[in-house]
Amino acid sequence: MEKKQKKPGKEKSILDKYRSVKNKDKKLKDLLIYSGYSIDSEKIKSQIFWASIIAGFLEAVICLVYLFALGISYLAIFLASVLMFPLFCLITYYAIYLVIILFLDVTSFMRAKEIEKVLPDFFQLASNNIKAGMSIDRALYLAVKPNFTVLAKEIETVGKKTMAGYELQEALNEFASRYNSKLLARSISLIVESLDSGGEIAELLSKVSNDIYESNIIRKELSSSVTTYVIFISFATVVAAPLLFALSTQVITIMNEVIGNVAADSPAVSGSILQISSGSTVSIADFKSFVYLNLIITSTFSASIIAMIKKGTIKEGLKQIPMFIIITLLFYYLLSFAFNHLFAGMLG
């Protein structure tokens, strides 16, 4: 079977394609490709549109029923329905769209990281196979190991395309275009250019593998050099903030008890300079709601900052956010319980 002939000067390298995509706003269809989904982006947008219409209608109906229960005039309810329905639809549309974009962005990032993790080992094995006398496509295929998972499937697809008549360069370019990975794009671009120019592929793969290893070592050294900042942020979030909030909660509880007792024993006298009322104190329930919200937000941002410091991207810290939130809230609860028993005598 004859292979497709390549038209010189027409095809852009995969690195150029990657740069052109990165210089534009991320589109839904690009993220779908990077995430491994073969779904039409226009179909998803259509489904989001109809979902927002239905959700907006239900939200508007709930609000109208509530307004009707309050005894609002029919004219006001009609005007509210005219305004609320399109507003709810618009808000719901962009909310759903944003959630989908974030999900696809994180999914594409995790797929790229999974490929990049095994890439240096794969290149080193492929280099050894070529030095042993194998052809390039066979060397790449036999370099795959069972623990390569996603990469193993991709190289198998590349092998099938070359057997079906595709050029190896074209198959490799298509493989790299399905991942949002600058490292993979650069590596495949070097390989393709070397194949076009007739360079020494085995030596190139070995050098690329060594460069990736060295980059990973430098990244780990940089990560270890900022350990002090990570410890400080973690301590401030997980220990210091719950400790201060638990102490504040106990102080407010004691003040409420004291002010309530004083107000009960010494009723406010009309015209007196100092009047004490139990209703003027801070509600402990409202304060706890504020504390929970504050701790959740602080934990989320702290995990993101730590990921940015250590890994260079917030996406690496997404899996740490639930852990930070759970530990922080648990520590606050335990400290509140301990302070409650410690100051039990004062409350009595």
C-alpha positions in Angstrom: 0.0 0.0 0.0 1.4 3.4 -1.0 2.0 5.9 1.8 0.6 9.4 1.6 3.2 11.8 0.2 3.9 14.8 2.4 3.6 18.3 0.8 6.6 20.4 1.7 6.0 23.8 3.2 2.3 23.1 3.9 2.3 21.3 7.2 3.0 23.2 10.4 5.0 21.4 13.2 3.1 20.3 16.2 4.9 22.8 18.4 3.7 25.7 16.1 0.2 24.3 16.4 0.5 24.2 20.1 1.8 27.8 20.3 -1.0 29.0 18.1 -3.6 27.4 20.4 -2.0 28.7 23.5 -2.0 32.2 22.2 -5.8 32.2 21.8 -8.6 31.7 24.4 -9.2 28.1 25.2 -12.2 26.9 23.3 -14.5 24.1 24.2 -13.6 22.0 21.2 -9.9 22.2 22.1 -10.5 21.2 25.6 -12.7 18.3 24.5 -9.8 17.0 22.3 -7.3 17.5 25.1 -9.6 15.6 27.5 -10.0 12.6 25.2 -13.7 13.2 24.4 -14.9 12.8 20.8 -18.0 14.9 21.2 -19.1 17.8 19.0 -18.7 21.1 20.9 -21.8 22.6 19.2 -23.9 19.7 20.5 -22.7 20.3 24.0 -23.5 24.1 23.7 -26.9 23.2 22.5 -27.5 20.9 25.5 -26.2 23.6 27.8 -28.6 26.1 26.2 -31.7 23.9 26.7 -30.6 22.9 30.2 -30.3 26.6 31.1 -33.8 27.3 29.7 -35.4 24.5 31.8 -33.4 25.5 34.9 -34.2 29.2 34.4 -37.9 28.4 34.0 -38.0 26.4 37.2 -36.1 29.0 39.2 -38.4 31.7 37.9 -41.5 29.7 38.9 -40.1 29.2 42.4 -39.5 32.9 42.8 -43.0 33.7 41.4 -44.7 31.3 43.9 -42.7 32.9 46.7 -43.8 36.4 45.6 -47.4 35.3 45.3 -47.3 33.9 48.8 -46.1 37.3 50.1 -49.1 38.9 48.6 -47.4 40.9 45.9 -49.6 42.5 43.3 -50.2 40.7 40.0 -48.6 43.5 38.0 -45.5 43.3 40.0 -45.4 39.5 39.6 -45.8 39.8 35.9 -43.0 42.4 35.6 -40.8 40.2 37.8 -41.4 37.2 35.6 -40.5 39.1 32.5 -37.2 40.1 34.1 -36.3 37.0 36.1 -36.7 34.4 33.4 -34.0 35.7 31.0 -31.8 36.6 33.9 -32.0 33.2 35.4 -31.4 31.5 32.0 -28.3 33.7 31.4 -26.8 33.0 34.8 -27.5 29.3 34.6 -26.0 29.0 31.1 -22.7 30.6 32.0 -22.6 28.7 35.3 -23.0 25.4 33.6 -20.6 26.4 30.8 -18.0 27.5 33.4 -18.3 24.2 35.3 -17.8 22.2 32.1 -14.8 24.3 31.1 -13.2 23.8 34.5 -13.8 20.1 34.4 -12.4 19.7 31.0 -9.4 21.9 31.8 -8.5 19.8 34.9 -9.1 16.5 32.9 -6.8 17.6 30.1 -4.2 18.6 32.6 -4.3 15.3 34.4 -4.0 13.4 31.0 -1.0 15.4 30.0 0.7 14.8 33.4 0.1 11.1 33.0 1.8 11.1 29.6 4.7 13.3 30.8 5.4 11.1 33.8 6.4 8.1 31.6 7.8 10.0 28.6 11.5 9.9 29.5 11.5 6.1 30.2 9.7 5.6 26.9 12.2 7.6 24.9 15.1 5.9 26.6 13.8 2.4 25.8 13.0 3.5 22.2 16.6 4.8 21.8 18.0 1.5 23.0 15.8 -0.4 20.6 16.9 1.7 17.6 20.6 1.2 18.7 19.9 -2.6 18.7 19.0 -2.4 15.0 15.2 -2.0 15.0 13.2 0.3 12.6 11.9 3.5 14.2 8.2 2.6 14.2 9.0 -0.9 15.6 11.3 0.5 18.2 8.6 2.9 19.4 6.0 0.1 19.5 8.3 -2.3 21.5 9.4 0.4 23.9 5.9 0.4 25.5 5.5 -1.2 28.9 2.3 -2.3 30.7 2.7 0.5 33.3 2.6 3.2 30.6 -1.2 2.9 30.5 -2.4 5.9 28.4 0.9 6.2 26.4 0.7 2.5 25.5 -2.7 3.0 23.9 -1.5 6.0 22.0 1.6 4.3 20.6 -0.5 1.4 19.6 -2.7 3.8 17.7 0.4 5.3 16.0 1.5 1.8 15.0 -1.9 1.0 13.5 -1.9 4.2 11.5 1.6 3.6 10.1 0.5 0.1 9.0 -2.6 1.6 7.3 -0.4 3.8 5.2 0.1 7.0 7.3 3.6 8.5 7.5 5.1 8.1 11.0 5.6 11.9 11.2 1.9 12.5 10.6 0.8 9.8 13.1 3.1 11.3 15.8 1.8 14.8 15.1 -1.8 13.6 15.5 -0.9 11.9 18.8 0.7 15.0 20.2 -2.2 17.2 19.1 -4.6 15.3 21.4 -2.7 16.5 24.6 -2.3 19.9 26.1 1.3 19.3 26.9 4.1 21.6 25.9 6.7 19.0 26.8 5.1 16.4 24.6 4.7 18.9 21.8 8.4 19.9 21.9 9.6 16.3 22.0 7.5 15.1 19.1 8.4 18.2 17.1 12.1 17.4 17.6 11.5 13.8 16.5 9.5 14.8 13.4 12.2 17.3 12.4 14.9 14.7 12.8 13.0 12.2 10.7 12.5 14.7 8.0 16.2 15.7 7.9 17.5 12.2 8.3 19.2 12.8 11.7 20.3 10.3 14.3 17.1 9.4 16.0 18.6 7.1 18.7 20.9 9.8 19.9 18.1 12.4 19.8 15.7 10.3 21.8 18.5 9.6 24.4 19.2 13.3 24.8 15.5 14.2 25.0 15.1 11.6 27.7 18.1 12.9 29.7 16.8 16.5 29.4 13.4 15.5 30.8 15.1 13.7 33.7 17.3 16.7 34.4 14.3 19.1 34.3 12.4 16.9 36.8 15.4 16.9 39.1 15.7 20.7 38.9 12.0 21.0 39.6 12.2 18.8 42.7 15.2 20.9 44.0 13.2 24.1 43.5 10.2 22.5 45.2 12.3 21.5 48.2 13.9 25.0 48.5 10.5 26.6 49.2 9.5 24.1 52.0 9.7 26.9 54.6 6.9 28.8 52.9 4.8 25.8 52.5 5.2 24.9 56.2 4.3 28.5 57.2 1.2 28.6 55.0 0.0 25.2 56.1 0.5 26.0 59.8 -1.3 29.4 59.5 -4.3 27.6 57.7 -4.6 24.3 59.5 -3.5 25.3 63.1 -3.4 29.1 63.7 -6.7 30.0 62.1 -8.8 27.3 63.7 -7.1 28.0 67.1 -7.9 31.8 67.0 -11.5 31.2 65.7 -12.1 28.5 68.4 -10.9 30.9 71.1 -13.0 33.8 69.6 -16.1 31.5 69.6 -15.5 30.7 73.3 -15.0 34.4 74.2 -18.3 35.3 72.4 -20.1 32.5 74.2 -18.9 33.7 77.6 -19.7 37.4 76.8 -23.3 36.4 75.8 -23.7 34.5 79.0 -22.4 37.3 81.2 -24.4 40.0 79.4 -27.5 37.9 79.5 -27.1 37.3 83.3 -26.4 41.0 84.0 -29.4 42.1 81.9 -31.6 39.6 83.7 -30.4 40.7 87.2 -30.4 44.4 86.5 -33.2 45.4 84.1 -32.5 48.5 82.0 -33.8 51.6 83.6 -35.4 54.1 81.3 -33.2 57.2 80.8 -30.1 55.6 82.4 -26.7 56.2 80.9 -25.7 52.5 80.6 -28.3 50.1 79.3 -27.4 46.4 78.8 -29.5 44.3 76.5 -29.0 40.7 75.7 -30.2 41.4 72.1 -27.2 43.6 71.3 -24.7 40.7 71.5 -23.3 38.8 68.6 -25.2 35.6 67.7 -23.0 32.6 68.2 -24.8 30.8 65.3 -24.0 33.6 62.9 -20.4 33.8 64.1 -20.0 30.0 63.6 -21.4 30.3 60.0 -18.9 33.1 59.4 -16.1 30.9 60.8 -17.0 27.9 58.6 -17.2 30.0 55.5 -13.9 31.7 56.3 -12.0 28.5 57.0 -13.3 26.9 53.8 -12.2 29.9 51.7 -8.8 30.1 53.5 -8.1 26.4 53.0 -9.0 26.5 49.3 -6.7 29.5 48.6 -3.9 28.0 50.8 -3.9 24.7 49.0 -3.9 26.6 45.7 -1.0 28.9 46.7 1.1 25.9 48.0 0.5 24.1 44.6 1.6 27.2 42.8 4.8 27.5 44.9 5.7 23.9 44.7 4.5 22.8 41.3 4.0 26.0 39.4 0.3 25.5 38.7 -2.9 25.7 40.8 -4.2 22.5 39.1 -1.8 20.4 41.1 -3.4 21.5 44.3 -7.0 20.7 43.4 -6.8 17.2 45.0 -5.4 18.8 48.2 -8.2 21.3 48.7 -10.7 18.8 50.2 -8.0 17.5 52.6 -7.2 21.0 53.8 -10.8 21.8 54.3 -11.6 18.6 56.3 -8.5 18.9 58.5 -9.1 22.6 59.2 -12.8 22.2 60.1 -12.0 19.1 62.2 -9.2 21.0 64.1 -11.6 23.9 64.7 -14.3 21.5 66.1 -11.8 19.8 68.4 -10.4 23.0 69.7 -13.9 24.4 70.3 -14.8 21.3 72.2 -11.6 21.6 74.3 -12.1 25.3 75.1 -15.7 24.6 76.0 -14.7 22.2 78.7 -11.7 24.3 79.8 -13.9 27.4 80.4 -16.9 25.4 81.7 -16.4 26.8 85.2 -16.6 30.4 83.9 -19.9 29.7 82.1 -21.4 28.1 85.2 
